[in-house]
């Protein structure tokens, strides 16, 4: 009976250690990803393209003649 309890205790201890390792690995990955995202240049990510607006006469012509 004692060896069974000892065996279960070892397994639980191993499981707790594995959970801790996984948690640390996840935190490390998250921090690394956060640092990579922070290193991006916001101006390069969000470049606004100028949209060419049609004049009223072009719109009328398109309505009459199609595309």
NORVEN-V553077 format. One record per backbone hydrogen bond with DSSP energy under -0.5 kcal/mol. NH is the residue of the N-H (numbers start at 1). CO is the residue of the C=O. E is the energy in kcal/mol with one decimal. If there is no record, write none. Layout:
{{NH CO E} {NH CO E}}
//
This chain:
{{5 1 -1.9} {6 2 -2.3} {7 3 -2.4} {8 4 -2.2} {9 5 -2.3} {10 6 -2.2} {11 7 -2.2} {12 8 -2.5} {13 9 -2.2} {14 10 -2.5} {15 11 -2.5} {16 12 -2.4} {17 13 -2.2} {18 14 -2.4} {19 15 -2.4} {20 16 -2.2} {21 17 -2.4} {22 18 -2.6} {23 19 -2.5} {24 20 -2.4} {25 21 -2.4} {26 22 -2.5} {27 23 -2.3} {28 24 -2.3} {29 25 -2.3} {30 26 -2.7} {31 27 -2.5} {32 28 -2.3} {33 29 -2.5} {34 30 -2.5} {35 31 -2.2} {36 32 -2.1} {37 33 -2.4} {38 34 -2.4} {39 35 -1.3} {40 36 -0.5} {40 37 -1.1} {42 40 -0.6} {44 41 -0.5} {45 41 -1.6} {46 42 -2.1} {47 44 -0.5} {47 45 -0.5} {48 46 -0.5} {49 47 -0.5} {52 50 -0.6} {53 51 -0.6} {59 55 -2.1} {60 56 -2.3} {61 57 -2.4} {62 58 -2.4} {63 59 -2.1} {64 60 -2.3} {65 61 -3.2} {66 62 -1.7}}
//
